[in-house]
Structures are given as structure tokens and as C-alpha cells.
Amino acid sequence: MRALVAGLESPHPLGEALPAIYQDDDFTQRWLRGFDEVLAPIFCTLDNLPSYIDPWLAPGDFVSWLAGWVGVALEEEWPDERRRSFVAQAAELFARRGTLSGLAAEVAMYAGTDPEIVESGGAAWSPQPGGIPPGDDSFTITVRVRGVTSLSAERLDAIVARAKPAHVVHAIELGG
């Protein structure tokens, strides 16, 4: 029989958990070693579960799965460190979602550069219940990108639409 992970010893051998009478039985111990070989990777994974949940310690392919847990989309061409950083900061970004600083931080993570955000600063209200509020509560996002980037205006627009308050209008300008 070939082990699932060659040379991996079980941290919790089943034979040691049996009563003494079975620990002396050669057949029972050999039979349980087969289970130990199958269960060893599971036990090792569970023993190291905090390392899998930490984006800085998790295996590279697992970071994409963690991104799905926290609801972020990672770009395939990003280097490993940037992917891990984005997943690690996702909770902080989402806590600030809908704010100007949160929007700037999320756009900066995707674009790789700090955006210039200009907002009207307007706040509106109406003296009539259900009336149309006067004024302008929109803002413009300008992202200046140097050199070639894979971030398209459509992708940036989707990121901003997801990160801003739903009722606020926005515009995207990609500059060189």
C-alpha cells in the first residue's frame, strides 16, 4: 500500500489509543497503521489549520480560496505577495467600505497606485417628504497609471461600483 504523503507519520496513531490488550496484538497494530497512513494528512492539516487561514502562511494555491471566503477577487497576474496582502487587508477594507478612505484604499489595491478622488462634498435634503433632493452628491475618481497596466476602465468601474455607496454616481478617468 502506498501512503498518501510518503513518509508522513500520524501525529495521533490509532493503535496507541486502544486498550493495552489490543496494543500488544500485532495484527491489530498493522491493520490500524493502514488507517494511520490515510488519516495522517488530515490530522496534520487540522493541527495546522490556523496556518491555512492566515494568508501570509497559507499555501499559495489556498490564498485564492481564502479570497473567496472574504469576498474579494484576485487578479491572476498579481505577484504572490500582493495577493496575500490584499486578502489580509480585506476585512479592514470592508469595514471602511462606502467611505472615501475605504474607496481610495480598495482602488489603490487593485490599480497598484493611489487614486485621486474628487468629490462634490454636497449633501442634499428636501423639505418635502419623498421630494427630489436638490444638489449634487456625485464624485469623480481619477486613477493615474504610469506605463502599461492590465486594469481596464470597465474593471475599475466595477470595483468602484461595488465599493461606493449605492446611491452615489461616479465617473472613471484613466490617465497616463
N, C-alpha and C positions, 0 to 999 in steps of 0.2 A: 504494500500500500504506500502511495506517495503522499507526503504531507502537503497541506495547502500552502504553507510557508515553510520551506525547508529549514530545518534546524531550530525552529521556534518552539521553545519549551512552554508548556502551560504554566501560568503563574498560580493556578489553582487546580492541581491534579486531582481527579475524581477519586482515585484509589486511596489517597490519604484521608478522605472524608468518610470512608467506610469504617464500620466497627472492626476491631482488631482481628476477629476471626477471618474476615474477608481480606484484610491487608496481608495475611500470610498465604493466601490462596494464589498460586502462580497463574492459573487460568483467568481468574477474575481480574488480576492486575494487568495482564497482557490484553485482555478484552477492553478494559477501560482506557488503556493507552491509545487505542484507536479513536475513542471519543475525545481524548485529550488533544490529539493532533488536529481534529476538526474544530474543537472549541477554542483552542489557543488563540487564533487570530481575533475571535470575538471577545474573549476576555481581555486581551491586550488593547483592543480598541476601546472597550468600556473603561478600562483602567486609565486610559489616556484621553478620555472624552473632553476634558477641559482644553486640551491642546488642539483638538479638532474644531472647537467652537471659537478659538482665538484666531482671527485672521492673520496674525503675524506668525503663528506657529503651525497652522493647518497646512496639509499638503497642497501644492499648487492647484491641482485639479479640484480640490474641495472648496477653494475660495469662491469659485463660480457658483457652487451650490449654496454657500453661505450668503452670497449676494442675493440669491432668490429668496432666502429666508427674510432678509431685511428689506426686500422690495426695490433693489437697485439693479440697473442693467450695466454690465461692464462691457467696455469696448474690447474686442479681440486683440487689437494691435497694441494695447497698453502694455507697458512692461510690468513684470510681476509686482514690483514694489508699489507702483501706482494703483494696481488693482487691490492689493492688500490695504493700502491706505484709505482708499475710497470705501471699502466695506467696513473698516474700523471706524470711520467717521460718519457712517450712515445714520446712526441713532442721533448723534449731535445735529446733523443736518436736518433730520426730520423734526427734531424738537424746535428748530427755528424756521421750519417751512412756513411760507406765507409772509415772512418778514423780509425787509430789504437785505439785511445781513445774511439771512438764510439763502435767499435767491442768489446773491453775489457768490456765496461760498459754493453752492451747487453748480452754478455755471462755470466757476473757476475750476472745479474738479473735472468737469467734462471737457472744457475748452483748453485747459492747461495754461491759461493766462487769466489775470484778473479782468473782469469786465468793467466797463464804465457804465454806470446806471444813472440815468437822468429821469427824475420823476417830477410830476407837476406839483406835488405837495398839496394838491387840492383835497379838500374834504367837503362833502356835499350833504345837504339835508333839504327837506321840503316841508313847508308849513302845512301842506295838505296831506292827510293820510292817503297813502297809495299814490301820491303825486310823483311826477318825474323830478328827480333831484337836479338842481342846476349845477353847473361847473363841470370840471374835467378831472376824473380820477385815474387817468392813464399814466403809463410811464414807458420810456424807451430804453432798450438795452442795446448798448454798443459794445461789441467784442472786437478788439483789435488783435488780429492774428498776424504774427510775423512768419514768413516762409510758408511752406506747404503744410496744410492740415487736412485730416480726414473728416473733420467735423463739418457737416453740411449745414446750411441755413435751415433746412427742414428739420434736421435732428435737433439743432439748437432751439428751434421754435417749440418742438415737442417737450424738451427739457424745461423751458421757461413756462410753458402752459401748465405743466404738472407741478411746478414749484411755486407759482404765484397764486394769490387769491383768485378764485374762480371768476369773480365779477369785474376784475380789473383787465383793461385792454392793454396789449403790449405790442411792440414792434421790434424787429431784429435788424441790426445793421452789422454786417461783417466787413471790417476794414482791413487794409493791409499796412 
